[in-house]
Amino acid sequence: MNWNATYDYYNRTNVKQAYYLSMEFLQGRALTNAVGNLELTGQYAEALNQLGQNLENVATQEPDAALGNGGLGRLASCFLDSLATLNYPAWGYGLRYKYGLFKQIITKDGQEEVAENWLEMGNPWEIVRNDISYPVKFYGKVVEGTDGRKHWIGGENINAVAHDIPIPGYKTKTTNNLRLWSTTVPAKDFNLDAFNAGDHTRAYEAHLNAEKICHVLYPGDESPEGKLLRLKQQYTLCSASLQDIIAHFENRAGNSLNWDDFPSKVAVQMNDTHPTLCIPELMRILMDVKGLSWNEAWSITERTVAYTNHTVLPEALEKWSLDIMQKLLPRHVEIMETIDGELMNTIISKYGTADTSLLKKKIKEMRILDNVDLPASIAKLFVKPKEKKESPSKLKEKFLVKSLETIVEVEETESEAEKNIERETVEGVIESEEIVEAGNEDSEDELDPFVKSDPKLPRVVRMANLCVVGGHSVNGVAEIHSAIVKEDVFNGFYEMWPTKFQNKTNGVTPRRWIRFCNPESSSIISKWIGSDDWILNTDKLAELKKFADNEDLQSEWRAAKKANKMKVVSLIRDKTGYIVSPDAMFDVQVKRIHEYKRQLLNILGIVYRYKKMKEMSAKERVKSFVPRVCIFGGKAFATYIQAKRIVKFITDVAATVNHDPEIGDLLKVVFVPDYNVSIAETLIPASELSQHIR
């Protein structure tokens, strides 16, 4: 492992480097991964034995880094491992959460949350880089300077400080970097006068406001303050990371700096929509700080940034209140308004103005700013000409002419009394209120309601749409997912830019998830394949197919599985107090708790199974059902009430089923608390059925 040498090599050769921005990195323990990637596990374990220690016991002293929660963060961590193993120049960027998401405790009332103080004993795997920090601004206002550039002034300023963690590759000297940002303020912002006056809270207020940005992963956003804090987190990640990336580019370019080379030296990958603000932030820096024109900055940004989409649920696509964003990031809203206008012009160029219904549909579907007034230049396309109505004077003139004609006619045929009656009738029609009102109606053209925002609905920024527009590549994470992205979620964009869309099927690193956490099965695989090449090339696992019917392999495999299941039996006993049989089938569903993840459907199926068992005799039950241990794990967000009810329901079912002597080992239900990577490394090798319910 050579961390410094890797970085020096990237600088010296000025290679193109990828930068992976993610709000989550679900790393797991670093020790076993590092010694495994260095192929030193055996030697390290032996050295510990000589010191009277045990590798497993030492490894368990390391808490999991509380930097993520679910698949989003685990994907990011697997990518970093893979990139280093393949010798790609790549760094990760994230935030250094002091308390993570939370530590989950299961009680009779369900899930409870406490702060996860994973940094209590320090983190030996990180180096604090006090020499690398960048200013990050919030609030303020935008003014135009004498130089013609926009200037974002005033507001609140904090510092983002770098913390570096090594990412070693497997069987390679390449060691990439995960750079995490913590937030603070300069010492000058400590209010010494307030402190000496006894107002200690106000003295430290600026520090508290800065530091809380990196306290918790996904703080509750039910309140306006919570929403502001989440947006501050996302912008801090984007601003600090981009300033760092640009500093790398400028340092490596030296005297031959050419901004048009930026996309050929830098690739920024946004993991989901949380880093979307990279797009307006890069535009802001290039225009307002570096002095580039809009067209130059847009060309660079579009060729640099790419987006990974993780959800096809429209309601799950991230949206931000435009009002909150205008308050916190006024310059970025200006930039997004311009991008939105340029997008609408592009839509008009593609679809034309003949079919306004189609044009309206496309603009409504694809706009970045939703429920926001259309610019005047575009609004005029959706004007309905009103039917022309004549003024009261014109109407009266026409009726007078008509009345005279009528009077003449009457004079020729009727008596004087009849003339008077007819004259009164005609003049009465001329002066009627209906005619006056008709003539007074607004004769201006009528605007389509589509042009104006609906005051009853919120004005929002659609972050996913901004990602698609501002990046050169959009990928889903599975073939079917990417197909839905193209055919449904972003179909309008796909019609306009089909070459932007591609698929990148998610995977996991076989080092951590087979080689290191399942050494028993790994040894069997290497023995029967004849090498351990599969650790770097998983296609070679297909060579096991030819031994599928081999009884010796089957016997060895069952023994390895049984050994792994015994570890889970111990884990369940230690974490929950329940005793389960290793001979039962282990049926596992471990992921964050969410309605769309279908844990509720799974537990309802278990309730049905239990009900059917209770309706049978003991002999019928044994004959009809395979013994099964149903294992759940995952966290429900602290403010997600329905998800927490699902956790409570699962634990209540477990309490009923597990204490039923009639059922015994035929059915057990277990909720493993505080699910994390280390627990997954124990559960997954023992799993026999993995539930993926859709």
DRENBADREN-910992 format. One record per residue (C-alpha): residue number from 1; residue in one letter; x, y, z. Coordinates in pm, whole numbers, always signed. Layout:
BEGIN
   seq   type       px       py       pz
   NUM      a        X        Y        Z
...
//
This chain:
BEGIN
   seq   type       px       py       pz
     1      m       +0       +0       +0
     2      n     +149     +335      -99
     3      w      -91     +620      -40
     4      n     +145     +913      -97
     5      a     +312     +753     -398
     6      t      -25     +701     -566
     7      y     -118    +1066     -525
     8      d     +227    +1183     -637
     9      y     +196     +967     -948
    10      y     -141    +1120    -1037
    11      n       +2    +1469     -996
    12      r     +320    +1396    -1189
    13      t     +148    +1234    -1487
    14      n     -153    +1473    -1484
    15      v     -394    +1188    -1555
    16      k     -767    +1225    -1593
    17      q     -918    +1160    -1251
    18      a    -1269    +1055    -1147
    19      y    -1429    +1212     -841
    20      y    -1722    +1026     -686
    21      l    -1952    +1249     -480
    22      s    -2193    +1077     -243
    23      m    -2382    +1171      +72
    24      e    -2319     +816     +195
    25      f    -2024     +578     +215
    26      l    -2115     +259     +400
    27      q    -1757     +149     +454
    28      g    -1766     -112     +726
    29      r    -1454     -193     +924
    30      a    -1126      -89     +766
    31      l     -880     -323     +939
    32      t     -988     -659     +797
    33      n    -1039     -503     +454
    34      a     -692     -344     +452
    35      v     -498     -652     +564
    36      g     -705     -863     +325
    37      n     -636     -641      +25
    38      l     -267     -645     +117
    39      e     -283    -1027     +147
    40      l     -148    -1003     +500
    41      t     -437    -1158     +692
    42      g     -245    -1473     +785
    43      q      +75    -1294     +883
    44      y     -114    -1028    +1078
    45      a     -318    -1289    +1265
    46      e       +1    -1479    +1351
    47      a     +168    -1161    +1477
    48      l     -132    -1092    +1701
    49      n     -123    -1448    +1832
    50      q     +239    -1398    +1936
    51      l     +123    -1093    +2131
    52      g     -149    -1296    +2298
    53      q     -427    -1143    +2091
    54      n     -682    -1276    +1842
    55      l     -751    -1110    +1505
    56      e    -1127    -1153    +1534
    57      n    -1136     -996    +1879
    58      v     -911     -709    +1772
    59      a    -1121     -646    +1460
    60      t    -1444     -622    +1661
    61      q    -1297     -333    +1861
    62      e    -1326     -116    +1551
    63      p    -1671      +44    +1518
    64      d    -1828      +61    +1175
    65      a    -1777     +406    +1022
    66      a    -2122     +568    +1054
    67      l    -2112     +736     +714
    68      g    -2403     +564     +541
    69      n    -2724     +367     +579
    70      g    -2824     +165     +275
    71      g    -2747      +51      -77
    72      l    -2655     +401     -190
    73      g    -2363     +413      +53
    74      r    -2259      +51       +5
    75      l    -2249      +97     -372
    76      a    -2023     +399     -325
    77      s    -1785     +202     -103
    78      c    -1777      -97     -339
    79      f    -1698     +138     -627
    80      l    -1404     +288     -438
    81      d    -1266      -59     -367
    82      s    -1308     -162     -730
    83      l    -1153     +157     -868
    84      a     -843     +116     -652
    85      t     -814     -254     -739
    86      l     -836     -172    -1112
    87      n     -575     +107    -1069
    88      y     -811     +383    -1180
    89      p     -726     +736    -1062
    90      a    -1033     +809     -851
    91      w    -1126     +975     -523
    92      g    -1443     +972     -317
    93      y    -1589    +1282     -154
    94      g    -1837    +1282     +135
    95      l    -1918    +1436     +472
    96      r    -1770    +1327     +805
    97      y    -2083    +1271    +1014
    98      k    -2004    +1288    +1383
    99      y    -2303    +1078    +1493
   100      g    -2396     +895    +1175
   101      l    -2764     +821    +1116
   102      f    -2833     +683    +1465
   103      k    -2776     +375    +1677
   104      q    -3089     +159    +1667
   105      i    -3220       +6    +1988
   106      i    -3515     -235    +1983
   107      t    -3747     -230    +2286
   108      k    -4100     -352    +2351
   109      d    -4215      -25    +2194
   110      g    -4023      -86    +1872
   111      q    -3732     +117    +1739
   112      e    -3563     +383    +1947
   113      e    -3276     +602    +1830
   114      v    -2969     +727    +2012
   115      a    -2664     +908    +1876
   116      e    -2402     +674    +1730
   117      n    -2076     +810    +1867
   118      w    -1848     +609    +1639
   119      l    -1568     +865    +1677
   120      e    -1565     +842    +2057
   121      m    -1224     +670    +2058
   122      g    -1096     +855    +1753
   123      n    -1046     +716    +1404
   124      p     -695     +578    +1339
   125      w     -774     +542     +969
   126      e     -810     +914     +900
   127      i     -566    +1200     +872
   128      v     -701    +1545     +953
   129      r     -584    +1787     +684
   130      n     -599    +2123     +857
   131      d     -388    +2253     +569
   132      i     -676    +2185     +328
   133      s     -992    +2383     +393
   134      y    -1229    +2585     +176
   135      p    -1482    +2860     +246
   136      v    -1849    +2777     +196
   137      k    -2108    +3056     +185
   138      f    -2481    +3063     +265
   139      y    -2748    +3336     +237
   140      g    -2632    +3685     +130
   141      k    -2724    +3860     -194
   142      v    -2606    +3889     -554
   143      v    -2473    +4213     -702
   144      e    -2314    +4296    -1035
   145      g    -1965    +4444    -1018
   146      t    -1802    +4702    -1241
   147      d    -1628    +4414    -1416
   148      g    -1966    +4282    -1533
   149      r    -1937    +3972    -1318
   150      k    -2193    +3866    -1060
   151      h    -2072    +3878     -700
   152      w    -2230    +3681     -415
   153      i    -2172    +3891     -105
   154      g    -2267    +3900     +263
   155      g    -2431    +3608     +433
   156      e    -2283    +3336     +651
   157      n    -1942    +3178     +593
   158      i    -1803    +2849     +722
   159      n    -1492    +2641     +652
   160      a    -1492    +2284     +524
   161      v    -1187    +2092     +653
   162      a    -1055    +1777     +483
   163      h    -1016    +1438     +652
   164      d     -847    +1171     +438
   165      i     -901     +794     +457
   166      p     -693     +548     +249
   167      i     -869     +314       +4
   168      p     -625      +30      -76
   169      g     -673     -185     -383
   170      y     -643     -563     -386
   171      k     -304     -701     -496
   172      t     -190     -357     -608
   173      k      +10      -68     -466
   174      t     -262     +174     -575
   175      t     -417     +342     -273
   176      n     -683     +598     -353
   177      n     -841     +849     -120
   178      l    -1177     +910      +45
   179      r    -1188    +1276     +144
   180      l    -1451    +1368     +401
   181      w    -1542    +1722     +504
   182      s    -1606    +1847     +855
   183      t    -1738    +2199     +910
   184      t    -1622    +2476    +1139
   185      v    -1561    +2852    +1145
   186      p    -1239    +3052    +1187
   187      a    -1133    +3150    +1538
   188      k    -1214    +3513    +1458
   189      d    -1583    +3421    +1455
   190      f    -1573    +3331    +1824
   191      n    -1754    +3621    +1994
   192      l    -1513    +3701    +2275
   193      d    -1707    +4009    +2386
   194      a    -2025    +3805    +2432
   195      f    -1832    +3534    +2616
   196      n    -1676    +3781    +2860
   197      a    -2016    +3940    +2912
   198      g    -2147    +3604    +3025
   199      d    -2349    +3526    +2711
   200      h    -2163    +3203    +2643
   201      t    -2428    +3059    +2411
   202      r    -2416    +3358    +2176
   203      a    -2036    +3356    +2186
   204      y    -2027    +3005    +2044
   205      e    -2328    +3039    +1814
   206      a    -2132    +3062    +1487
   207      h    -1933    +2750    +1574
   208      l    -2248    +2554    +1661
   209      n    -2420    +2658    +1338
   210      a    -2121    +2538    +1137
   211      e    -2049    +2217    +1324
   212      k    -2408    +2091    +1323
   213      i    -2395    +2061     +943
   214      c    -2190    +1744     +986
   215      h    -2348    +1612    +1305
   216      v    -2604    +1368    +1159
   217      l    -2665    +1185     +832
   218      y    -3009    +1280     +695
   219      p    -3133    +1506     +977
   220      g    -3511    +1521    +1013
   221      d    -3655    +1754     +751
   222      e    -4011    +1794     +877
   223      s    -3932    +2147     +999
   224      p    -3803    +2444     +796
   225      e    -3483    +2432    +1003
   226      g    -3435    +2066     +915
   227      k    -3480    +2137     +545
   228      l    -3226    +2418     +560
   229      l    -2978    +2192     +737
   230      r    -3011    +1918     +475
   231      l    -2963    +2170     +195
   232      k    -2657    +2309     +374
   233      q    -2515    +1956     +390
   234      q    -2563    +1901      +19
   235      y    -2415    +2236      -78
   236      t    -2118    +2194     +157
   237      l    -2034    +1861       -7
   238      c    -2058    +2012     -356
   239      s    -1882    +2343     -293
   240      a    -1587    +2211      -90
   241      s    -1533    +1915     -324
   242      l    -1543    +2125     -641
   243      q    -1304    +2382     -497
   244      d    -1068    +2097     -414
   245      i    -1106    +1939     -758
   246      i    -1040    +2272     -928
   247      a     -731    +2324     -709
   248      h     -601    +1983     -824
   249      f     -662    +2078    -1187
   250      e     -490    +2416    -1157
   251      n     -190    +2274     -969
   252      r     -137    +1997    -1222
   253      a     -181    +2227    -1522
   254      g      +70    +2481    -1393
   255      n     +155    +2748    -1649
   256      s      -30    +2566    -1927
   257      l     -372    +2616    -1766
   258      n     -653    +2592    -2021
   259      w    -1008    +2567    -1887
   260      d    -1127    +2388    -2197
   261      d     -906    +2096    -2086
   262      f    -1103    +2059    -1763
   263      p    -1342    +1783    -1888
   264      s    -1048    +1586    -2029
   265      k     -883    +1584    -1685
   266      v    -1184    +1571    -1451
   267      a    -1491    +1346    -1428
   268      v    -1746    +1422    -1155
   269      q    -1992    +1141    -1082
   270      m    -2299    +1233     -877
   271      n    -2430     +937     -676
   272      d    -2806    +1009     -683
   273      t    -2943    +1365     -666
   274      h    -2786    +1477     -337
   275      p    -2480    +1627     -516
   276      t    -2695    +1800     -785
   277      l    -2577    +2143     -672
   278      c    -2243    +2055     -834
   279      i    -2395    +2179    -1158
   280      p    -2483    +2539    -1060
   281      e    -2181    +2555     -825
   282      l    -1936    +2464    -1100
   283      m    -2106    +2720    -1325
   284      r    -2080    +2984    -1052
   285      i    -1710    +2923     -990
   286      l    -1623    +2918    -1360
   287      m    -1816    +3238    -1437
   288      d    -1799    +3449    -1121
   289      v    -1454    +3347     -995
   290      k    -1262    +3234    -1305
   291      g    -1421    +3483    -1544
   292      l    -1553    +3246    -1812
   293      s    -1859    +3325    -2022
   294      w    -2190    +3143    -1979
   295      n    -2138    +2936    -2293
   296      e    -1782    +2840    -2194
   297      a    -1886    +2745    -1842
   298      w    -2188    +2546    -1962
   299      s    -1983    +2351    -2215
   300      i    -1728    +2259    -1948
   301      t    -1991    +2167    -1688
   302      e    -2196    +1951    -1923
   303      r    -1888    +1756    -2034
   304      t    -1763    +1706    -1677
   305      v    -2064    +1596    -1474
   306      a    -2252    +1263    -1485
   307      y    -2547    +1128    -1284
   308      t    -2643     +790    -1137
   309      n    -3017     +752    -1085
   310      h    -3128     +521     -803
   311      t    -3508     +534     -811
   312      v    -3788     +513    -1065
   313      l    -4057     +628     -821
   314      p    -4160     +980     -928
   315      e    -4251    +1074     -570
   316      a    -3903     +971     -453
   317      l    -3719    +1200     -696
   318      e    -3571    +1479     -490
   319      k    -3736    +1822     -500
   320      w    -3641    +2136     -310
   321      s    -3852    +2437     -221
   322      l    -3750    +2722     -450
   323      d    -3817    +2970     -169
   324      i    -3576    +2791      +67
   325      m    -3315    +2767     -206
   326      q    -3348    +3136     -296
   327      k    -3295    +3223      +67
   328      l    -2990    +3000     +115
   329      l    -2830    +3004     -233
   330      p    -2947    +3312     -424
   331      r    -2678    +3299     -694
   332      h    -2744    +2934     -769
   333      v    -3114    +3002     -820
   334      e    -3025    +3267    -1080
   335      i    -2812    +3010    -1262
   336      m    -3085    +2745    -1242
   337      e    -3341    +2991    -1379
   338      t    -3118    +3049    -1680
   339      i    -3063    +2675    -1732
   340      d    -3440    +2626    -1708
   341      g    -3499    +2893    -1971
   342      e    -3236    +2744    -2204
   343      l    -3396    +2402    -2159
   344      m    -3737    +2534    -2260
   345      n    -3588    +2696    -2570
   346      t    -3433    +2360    -2660
   347      i    -3770    +2189    -2614
   348      i    -3935    +2448    -2839
   349      s    -3665    +2397    -3103
   350      k    -3728    +2022    -3104
   351      y    -4107    +2014    -3096
   352      g    -4193    +2344    -3264
   353      t    -4488    +2567    -3177
   354      a    -4759    +2426    -3403
   355      d    -4890    +2176    -3148
   356      t    -4914    +2382    -2830
   357      s    -5073    +2093    -2638
   358      l    -4768    +1873    -2700
   359      l    -4532    +2161    -2626
   360      k    -4712    +2236    -2301
   361      k    -4692    +1869    -2199
   362      k    -4318    +1849    -2267
   363      i    -4235    +2173    -2086
   364      k    -4445    +2075    -1785
   365      e    -4281    +1731    -1771
   366      m    -3921    +1841    -1827
   367      r    -3883    +2180    -1660
   368      i    -3631    +2215    -1379
   369      l    -3842    +2474    -1196
   370      d    -4190    +2340    -1132
   371      n    -4493    +2565    -1074
   372      v    -4291    +2875    -1163
   373      d    -4408    +3148    -1404
   374      l    -4286    +3104    -1759
   375      p    -4048    +3371    -1891
   376      a    -4229    +3633    -2100
   377      s    -4051    +3525    -2419
   378      i    -4196    +3174    -2382
   379      a    -4528    +3268    -2223
   380      k    -4634    +3450    -2541
   381      l    -4650    +3114    -2719
   382      f    -4939    +3017    -2496
   383      v    -5166    +3316    -2555
   384      k    -5526    +3257    -2662
   385      p    -5664    +3544    -2875
   386      k    -5992    +3668    -2732
   387      e    -6294    +3711    -2952
   388      k    -6304    +4078    -3053
   389      k    -6599    +4267    -2903
   390      e    -6700    +4614    -3011
   391      s    -6701    +4912    -2779
   392      p    -7028    +5053    -2635
   393      s    -7010    +5355    -2869
   394      k    -6983    +5132    -3176
   395      l    -7268    +4914    -3054
   396      k    -7484    +5218    -2986
   397      e    -7411    +5362    -3327
   398      k    -7514    +5038    -3494
   399      f    -7833    +5021    -3291
   400      l    -7916    +5384    -3370
   401      v    -7883    +5314    -3739
   402      k    -8102    +5012    -3698
   403      s    -8354    +5210    -3496
   404      l    -8381    +5479    -3764
   405      e    -8442    +5217    -4026
   406      t    -8710    +5068    -3806
   407      i    -8871    +5406    -3741
   408      v    -8891    +5484    -4111
   409      e    -9047    +5148    -4168
   410      v    -9297    +5203    -3889
   411      e    -9392    +5550    -4021
   412      e    -9494    +5396    -4345
   413      t    -9713    +5128    -4194
   414      e    -9824    +5216    -3841
   415      s    -9999    +5483    -3640
   416      e    -9820    +5752    -3437
   417      a    -9889    +5569    -3109
   418      e    -9733    +5255    -3244
   419      k    -9431    +5459    -3358
   420      n    -9373    +5585    -3003
   421      i    -9394    +5236    -2858
   422      e    -9149    +5101    -3114
   423      r    -8909    +5393    -3061
   424      e    -8908    +5338    -2683
   425      t    -8846    +4969    -2729
   426      v    -8550    +5017    -2964
   427      e    -8392    +5286    -2748
   428      g    -8436    +5062    -2441
   429      v    -8235    +4790    -2614
   430      i    -7960    +5036    -2700
   431      e    -7912    +5141    -2337
   432      s    -7934    +4792    -2181
   433      e    -7667    +4693    -1924
   434      e    -7585    +4377    -2116
   435      i    -7463    +4573    -2417
   436      v    -7257    +4813    -2208
   437      e    -7097    +4527    -2013
   438      a    -7021    +4334    -2329
   439      g    -6845    +4632    -2477
   440      n    -6644    +4694    -2163
   441      e    -6498    +4339    -2148
   442      d    -6118    +4318    -2163
   443      s    -6019    +4300    -2526
   444      e    -5659    +4185    -2450
   445      d    -5543    +3834    -2540
   446      e    -5602    +3563    -2278
   447      l    -5306    +3383    -2112
   448      d    -5319    +3006    -2076
   449      p    -5329    +2921    -1700
   450      f    -5023    +2701    -1769
   451      v    -4814    +3019    -1799
   452      k    -4862    +3123    -1437
   453      s    -4775    +2943    -1114
   454      d    -5055    +2807     -899
   455      p    -5043    +2993     -565
   456      k    -5198    +2690     -394
   457      l    -4901    +2469     -486
   458      p    -4534    +2497     -381
   459      r    -4268    +2620     -621
   460      v    -3998    +2356     -639
   461      v    -3665    +2272     -802
   462      r    -3666    +1924     -958
   463      m    -3313    +1808     -887
   464      a    -3323    +1495    -1104
   465      n    -3423    +1701    -1408
   466      l    -3132    +1936    -1342
   467      c    -2898    +1634    -1323
   468      v    -3016    +1506    -1660
   469      v    -2989    +1846    -1828
   470      g    -2655    +1943    -1675
   471      g    -2468    +1616    -1723
   472      h    -2339    +1424    -2024
   473      s    -2438    +1080    -1892
   474      v    -2732     +933    -1700
   475      n    -2721     +573    -1583
   476      g    -2958     +339    -1406
   477      v    -2827      +62    -1184
   478      a    -2985     -244    -1351
   479      e    -3104     -332    -1702
   480      i    -3473     -315    -1610
   481      h    -3416       +2    -1407
   482      s    -3237     +175    -1694
   483      a    -3514      +72    -1934
   484      i    -3778     +229    -1707
   485      v    -3565     +543    -1678
   486      k    -3564     +578    -2057
   487      e    -3920     +469    -2128
   488      d    -4098     +635    -1838
   489      v    -3921     +846    -1575
   490      f    -3713    +1059    -1815
   491      n    -3875     +970    -2146
   492      g    -3890    +1330    -2266
   493      f    -3519    +1374    -2205
   494      y    -3445    +1038    -2367
   495      e    -3628    +1147    -2682
   496      m    -3417    +1462    -2689
   497      w    -3078    +1316    -2589
   498      p    -3086     +935    -2637
   499      t    -2707     +899    -2624
   500      k    -2696    +1038    -2268
   501      f    -2867     +732    -2124
   502      q    -2689     +409    -2038
   503      n    -2690     +123    -1790
   504      k    -2438      +33    -1521
   505      t    -2554     -275    -1333
   506      n    -2475     -257     -963
   507      g    -2237     -509     -817
   508      v    -2048     -572     -496
   509      t    -1680     -618     -433
   510      p    -1603     -992     -417
   511      r    -1315     -916     -182
   512      r    -1517     -797     +116
   513      w    -1835     -989      +40
   514      i    -1690    -1333      -43
   515      r    -1316    -1355      +15
   516      f    -1294    -1181     +353
   517      c    -1631    -1238     +518
   518      n    -1675    -1595     +393
   519      p    -1328    -1756     +399
   520      e    -1475    -2108     +428
   521      s    -1663    -2086      +98
   522      s    -1379    -1889      -64
   523      s    -1133    -2171       +2
   524      i    -1372    -2421     -152
   525      i    -1421    -2206     -464
   526      s    -1046    -2162     -515
   527      k     -983    -2533     -459
   528      w    -1236    -2649     -718
   529      i    -1165    -2379     -977
   530      g     -792    -2431     -932
   531      s     -696    -2071     -854
   532      d     -813    -1758     -677
   533      d     -838    -1559    -1001
   534      w    -1214    -1529     -942
   535      i    -1142    -1268     -674
   536      l    -1050    -1027     -954
   537      n    -1266    -1179    -1228
   538      t    -1603    -1305    -1107
   539      d    -1684    -1452    -1450
   540      k    -1459    -1740    -1346
   541      l    -1716    -1842    -1083
   542      a    -1910    -1997    -1371
   543      e    -1648    -2272    -1377
   544      l    -1814    -2416    -1065
   545      k    -2113    -2522    -1277
   546      k    -1935    -2830    -1406
   547      f    -1901    -2954    -1047
   548      a    -2263    -2890     -951
   549      d    -2344    -3261     -918
   550      n    -2019    -3353     -747
   551      e    -2102    -3498     -406
   552      d    -1768    -3400     -255
   553      l    -1821    -3035     -349
   554      q    -2176    -3047     -219
   555      s    -2061    -3191     +111
   556      e    -1788    -2928     +152
   557      w    -2031    -2652      +60
   558      r    -2289    -2769     +315
   559      a    -2021    -2780     +585
   560      a    -1912    -2423     +505
   561      k    -2272    -2304     +510
   562      k    -2332    -2477     +844
   563      a    -2025    -2307     +993
   564      n    -2152    -1969     +876
   565      k    -2499    -2040    +1014
   566      m    -2352    -2122    +1353
   567      k    -2202    -1771    +1357
   568      v    -2549    -1628    +1296
   569      v    -2697    -1845    +1572
   570      s    -2446    -1683    +1810
   571      l    -2516    -1335    +1672
   572      i    -2893    -1374    +1717
   573      r    -2851    -1506    +2070
   574      d    -2619    -1217    +2165
   575      k    -2831     -945    +2001
   576      t    -3185    -1063    +2076
   577      g    -3174    -1348    +2326
   578      y    -3357    -1581    +2087
   579      i    -3227    -1935    +2025
   580      v    -3264    -2057    +1666
   581      s    -3175    -2385    +1501
   582      p    -2888    -2390    +1248
   583      d    -3073    -2672    +1070
   584      a    -3362    -2444     +973
   585      m    -3363    -2250     +645
   586      f    -3237    -1894     +697
   587      d    -3477    -1658     +516
   588      v    -3327    -1308     +520
   589      q    -3449     -956     +437
   590      v    -3198     -693     +542
   591      k    -3220     -336     +408
   592      r    -3349       +0     +522
   593      i    -3707      -16     +644
   594      h    -3942     +148     +395
   595      e    -4292      +83     +268
   596      y    -4169      +29      -86
   597      k    -3906     -220      +34
   598      r    -4202     -445     +129
   599      q    -4099     -564     +475
   600      l    -4467     -531     +563
   601      l    -4568     -774     +290
   602      n    -4300    -1016     +407
   603      i    -4412    -1016     +770
   604      l    -4778    -1050     +667
   605      g    -4675    -1361     +473
   606      i    -4509    -1493     +787
   607      v    -4825    -1424     +989
   608      y    -5023    -1621     +730
   609      r    -4773    -1908     +754
   610      y    -4804    -1905    +1134
   611      k    -5185    -1904    +1111
   612      k    -5185    -2206     +878
   613      m    -4947    -2388    +1113
   614      k    -5177    -2325    +1408
   615      e    -5469    -2474    +1215
   616      m    -5280    -2803    +1170
   617      s    -5189    -3088    +1397
   618      a    -4826    -3131    +1502
   619      k    -4784    -3416    +1255
   620      e    -4935    -3213     +968
   621      r    -4712    -2914    +1045
   622      v    -4393    -3119    +1031
   623      k    -4504    -3273     +703
   624      s    -4617    -2946     +540
   625      f    -4350    -2692     +640
   626      v    -3973    -2666     +616
   627      p    -3829    -2522     +939
   628      r    -3751    -2156     +877
   629      v    -3583    -1866    +1056
   630      c    -3707    -1535     +914
   631      i    -3443    -1268     +976
   632      f    -3504     -894     +937
   633      g    -3260     -607     +975
   634      g    -3252     -240     +887
   635      k    -3325     +107    +1017
   636      a    -3638     +318     +979
   637      f    -3575     +692     +960
   638      a    -3648     +853    +1295
   639      t    -3932    +1066    +1153
   640      y    -4080     +794     +928
   641      i    -4370     +684    +1148
   642      q    -4512     +417     +919
   643      a    -4172     +248     +880
   644      k    -4127     +247    +1258
   645      r    -4469      +85    +1291
   646      i    -4349     -191    +1058
   647      v    -4049     -251    +1286
   648      k    -4283     -269    +1586
   649      f    -4512     -511    +1403
   650      i    -4219     -740    +1315
   651      t    -4093     -748    +1673
   652      d    -4445     -811    +1806
   653      v    -4491    -1103    +1567
   654      a    -4152    -1236    +1676
   655      a    -4252    -1218    +2042
   656      t    -4566    -1419    +1969
   657      v    -4423    -1680    +1733
   658      n    -4096    -1742    +1914
   659      h    -4269    -1817    +2245
   660      d    -4523    -2057    +2101
   661      p    -4426    -2409    +2217
   662      e    -4655    -2570    +1959
   663      i    -4452    -2419    +1674
   664      g    -4105    -2466    +1820
   665      d    -3822    -2456    +1563
   666      l    -4062    -2480    +1267
   667      l    -4082    -2100    +1257
   668      k    -3878    -1827    +1421
   669      v    -3886    -1453    +1353
   670      v    -3588    -1233    +1437
   671      f    -3522     -861    +1404
   672      v    -3147     -799    +1436
   673      p    -3098     -450    +1583
   674      d    -2863     -182    +1450
   675      y    -2796     -348    +1114
   676      n    -2465     -241     +961
   677      v    -2188     -374     +735
   678      s    -2030     -589    +1005
   679      i    -2361     -760    +1082
   680      a    -2420     -804     +708
   681      e    -2082     -975     +679
   682      t    -2210    -1236     +925
   683      l    -2566    -1273     +793
   684      i    -2503    -1286     +419
   685      p    -2270    -1591     +413
   686      a    -2533    -1782     +614
   687      s    -2833    -1670     +410
   688      e    -3020    -1936     +212
   689      l    -3310    -1725      +87
   690      s    -3276    -1351      +26
   691      q    -3608    -1170       +3
   692      h    -3637     -910     -274
   693      i    -4009     -838     -287
   694      r    -4151     -601     -548
//
